[in-house]
Amino acid sequence: MRNRAKRFFTFFIGITLILMIIILDPSFLLYRLVVVLISIATSLEVAFLLQKSLSDSRRITSFLPAVFYGSSLVAFFFFSISLFPILHNWLVFFILLLISTIFITSVFHFDAAHPSSTLTEILKNLFHIVYPGLFMIFLILLSTLPFPRILLITFYLSVYLNDGVAYLAGKHLGKNKKLNLPISPHKTFMGFVGGFLTSWGLITLISFLFPNAFYSSHIRASILGMFIGISSILGDLLESVLKRAAGRDNSGNLIPGRGGMLDSIDSCLLSAPVFYYGYLSLFHIL
């Protein structure tokens, strides 16, 4: 009971801070900077999970490479969007530079005693570029959409209320109706349905409250809500793969009642590109 109260207290504090930053930050500079800082914490947690899931007993001696590869792409994108727009044209080059750096450094850190560890290290660093790196730049990209303030609020409410309602529905309505997913055995059918309907219903409702942001197309907004309803749940399951492989229940203990930073943004990571491209495609902006 105490953990549940702590979970919901953290939820309300977190969502309030997010909404305040979005509403009060006229240029979204602070919002984007917060995303960069979160990418650092998330990269550390992903590195920790990967370390725990290694097949051999060797430990990572430094988490600096994980932080560098996981957050440098997000930082570069922050500077290109907020401060130096000319850098935006160099994004693909920067990604290729990061990948090249991984291969070049592997030449100088080859471990003759454990030859396969070199390939493992390469794959881990490439993984950091993609997750959280590439996924997190979409949290910044959301602030560049038309009607960014309304859409950012819509995005975060639809993702986090999905999580909250899924938790409550699973606890109180569907304890005996498990989805029997090996990767997340406690997930319930009612939790899935409750979370999905929350995202779908919320985005549809907001399209009526702010029709201009959705070009008065409530049906397309409803479809976007369905996409987010599914991606939010899949984002949570994706992180569960990492945690189960590492034998951990949480990615960390940074946030009371929720675990680590990755535990708090896992659904956002997968939902951000879905919301971004879904919105652009559905409303013919691409």
C-alpha positions in Angstrom: 0.0 0.0 0.0 2.8 2.4 0.9 4.6 1.6 -2.4 1.3 2.3 -4.3 0.8 5.7 -2.6 4.5 6.6 -3.3 3.9 5.5 -7.0 0.9 7.8 -7.5 2.5 10.7 -5.5 5.5 10.5 -7.8 3.2 10.3 -10.8 1.3 13.5 -10.0 4.5 15.4 -9.1 6.2 14.2 -12.3 3.2 15.0 -14.7 2.8 18.4 -13.0 6.4 19.3 -13.6 6.2 18.2 -17.2 3.1 20.2 -17.8 4.6 23.3 -16.1 7.7 23.2 -18.2 5.7 22.8 -21.4 3.3 25.6 -20.5 5.7 28.1 -19.1 8.6 27.6 -21.5 7.9 29.9 -24.5 10.8 28.6 -26.6 10.9 25.0 -25.4 14.6 25.5 -24.6 14.2 24.2 -21.0 12.1 21.3 -22.1 14.6 20.2 -24.7 17.5 20.6 -22.2 15.6 18.4 -19.7 15.3 15.7 -22.4 19.1 15.8 -22.8 19.7 15.5 -19.1 17.2 12.6 -19.0 19.0 10.9 -21.8 22.2 10.9 -19.7 20.4 9.1 -16.8 18.7 6.7 -19.1 21.9 5.8 -20.9 23.5 4.9 -17.5 20.6 2.7 -16.6 20.6 0.9 -20.0 24.4 0.3 -19.6 23.7 -1.1 -16.2 21.0 -3.5 -17.6 23.3 -4.6 -20.4 26.1 -5.2 -18.0 23.9 -7.5 -15.9 22.8 -9.4 -19.0 26.3 -10.1 -20.3 26.9 -13.9 -20.7 30.4 -13.6 -19.0 31.3 -12.3 -15.6 33.4 -9.4 -16.7 32.1 -6.0 -15.5 32.1 -2.6 -17.3 34.9 -0.5 -15.8 33.5 2.8 -17.1 30.1 3.9 -18.0 31.4 6.9 -20.0 31.1 5.2 -23.4 27.4 4.4 -22.7 26.7 8.0 -21.6 28.6 9.4 -24.7 26.9 7.2 -27.3 23.5 7.3 -25.6 23.2 11.0 -25.0 25.6 12.7 -27.5 23.1 12.3 -30.4 20.4 13.8 -28.2 22.7 16.7 -27.2 23.7 17.3 -30.9 20.0 17.4 -31.8 19.3 19.8 -29.0 21.9 22.2 -30.3 20.8 21.9 -33.9 17.1 22.6 -33.1 17.5 25.2 -30.4 20.7 27.1 -30.9 22.5 26.4 -34.1 20.1 25.4 -36.9 22.9 24.9 -39.4 23.9 21.8 -37.5 20.6 20.2 -38.4 21.9 19.4 -41.9 24.8 17.5 -40.3 22.7 15.1 -38.3 23.2 12.1 -40.6 26.9 12.8 -40.7 27.1 13.0 -36.9 25.3 9.6 -36.6 27.8 8.1 -39.1 30.7 9.7 -37.1 29.4 8.0 -33.9 29.2 4.7 -35.6 32.7 5.1 -37.1 34.1 6.0 -33.6 32.7 2.7 -32.2 34.5 0.7 -34.8 37.8 2.7 -34.7 38.0 2.5 -30.9 37.3 -1.3 -31.0 40.6 -1.7 -33.0 42.6 -0.2 -30.1 40.7 -2.0 -27.3 40.7 -5.5 -28.8 40.9 -8.1 -26.0 43.0 -11.0 -27.2 42.0 -13.1 -24.1 38.3 -12.6 -24.9 38.1 -12.0 -28.7 34.3 -12.2 -28.7 34.1 -9.4 -26.2 35.1 -6.9 -28.9 32.0 -7.7 -30.9 29.9 -7.6 -27.8 31.2 -4.1 -27.0 30.6 -2.9 -30.5 27.0 -4.1 -30.4 26.4 -2.6 -27.0 27.6 0.8 -28.1 25.5 0.6 -31.3 22.5 -0.3 -29.1 23.1 2.9 -27.0 22.9 5.1 -30.1 19.5 3.6 -31.0 18.1 3.1 -27.5 17.8 5.6 -25.9 19.6 7.9 -28.4 17.5 7.8 -31.6 14.3 7.3 -29.8 14.8 10.3 -27.5 15.4 12.8 -30.3 11.7 12.3 -31.1 10.8 13.8 -27.7 12.6 16.9 -28.9 11.0 16.7 -32.4 7.6 16.7 -30.8 8.2 20.4 -29.8 8.7 21.3 -33.5 5.2 20.1 -34.6 2.4 22.6 -35.4 0.6 23.6 -32.2 3.5 22.2 -30.1 2.2 23.1 -26.7 -1.2 21.4 -27.1 0.4 18.3 -28.8 3.1 17.9 -26.2 0.5 18.0 -23.4 -1.7 15.6 -25.4 1.3 13.2 -25.9 2.4 13.1 -22.3 -1.1 12.8 -20.8 -2.1 10.0 -23.2 1.1 8.0 -22.4 1.2 8.5 -18.6 -2.5 8.2 -18.0 -2.4 5.0 -20.1 0.2 3.7 -17.7 -1.8 4.8 -14.6 -5.1 3.4 -15.7 -3.5 0.2 -16.9 -2.0 -0.2 -13.4 -5.3 0.4 -11.6 -7.4 -1.7 -14.0 -4.9 -4.6 -13.7 -4.9 -4.3 -9.9 -8.6 -4.0 -9.3 -10.4 -5.5 -12.3 -8.2 -8.1 -13.9 -6.1 -9.9 -11.3 -7.2 -13.3 -12.6 -7.1 -12.5 -16.3 -3.4 -12.5 -17.1 -2.0 -12.1 -20.6 0.5 -14.8 -19.9 3.4 -12.9 -21.5 6.7 -14.6 -20.5 8.4 -11.2 -20.6 5.9 -9.6 -18.2 3.8 -12.2 -16.4 1.9 -9.7 -14.3 0.3 -7.9 -17.3 -3.5 -8.3 -17.4 -6.1 -8.2 -20.1 -8.1 -5.5 -18.3 -4.9 -3.4 -17.8 -4.2 -3.6 -21.5 -7.8 -2.6 -22.4 -7.9 0.1 -19.8 -4.7 1.7 -20.9 -5.6 1.5 -24.6 -9.0 3.0 -24.1 -7.5 5.8 -22.0 -5.1 6.9 -24.7 -7.7 6.6 -27.5 -10.4 8.4 -25.5 -8.1 11.2 -24.3 -6.7 12.1 -27.7 -10.2 12.0 -29.2 -11.5 14.2 -26.5 -8.7 16.7 -26.9 -9.4 16.9 -30.6 -12.9 18.2 -29.7 -11.5 20.7 -27.2 -8.8 22.0 -29.5 -10.0 21.2 -33.0 -7.5 23.5 -34.7 -4.6 21.3 -33.5 -6.1 18.3 -35.2 -7.5 20.2 -38.2 -11.0 19.4 -37.1 -10.6 15.7 -38.0 -11.7 13.8 -35.0 -11.6 10.4 -36.8 -7.9 10.9 -37.6 -7.3 12.0 -34.0 -9.0 8.8 -32.9 -6.7 6.7 -35.0 -3.7 8.5 -33.6 -5.1 7.7 -30.1 -5.2 4.0 -31.1 -1.6 4.1 -32.2 -0.5 5.6 -28.9 -2.6 3.2 -26.9 -0.7 0.3 -28.5 2.8 1.9 -28.6 2.6 2.9 -24.9 2.1 -0.7 -23.9 4.7 -2.0 -26.3 7.2 0.5 -25.0 6.8 -0.8 -21.5 7.2 -4.4 -22.8 10.4 -3.5 -24.7 12.0 -2.3 -21.5 10.8 -5.4 -19.8 12.9 -7.4 -22.2 16.0 -5.6 -21.0 15.1 -6.0 -17.3 14.3 -9.7 -17.6 17.5 -10.4 -19.5 19.4 -8.6 -16.7 17.4 -10.3 -13.9 16.1 -7.0 -12.6 12.7 -5.7 -11.6 13.6 -2.1 -12.1 16.2 -0.2 -14.2 17.3 1.7 -11.1 16.1 3.5 -8.0 16.3 7.1 -9.0 12.5 7.8 -8.8 10.6 6.7 -5.6 7.8 4.3 -6.3 8.7 3.8 -10.0 12.3 2.6 -10.1 14.7 4.2 -12.5 14.4 6.9 -15.1 14.0 4.3 -17.9 11.1 2.8 -16.0 9.4 6.2 -16.1 10.0 7.0 -19.8 10.0 3.6 -21.4 6.5 4.1 -22.9 7.4 7.6 -24.1 10.5 6.3 -26.0 8.5 4.1 -28.4 5.4 6.3 -28.5 7.3 9.6 -29.4 8.2 8.5 -33.0 4.7 6.9 -33.4 3.1 10.2 -32.3 5.4 12.3 -34.5 5.1 10.4 -37.7 1.5 9.4 -37.0 0.5 13.0 -36.6 2.4 14.2 -39.7 1.0 11.3 -41.8 -2.6 11.4 -40.6 -2.9 15.2 -41.1 -1.0 15.3 -44.4 1.8 17.4 -43.2 4.6 15.1 -44.5 
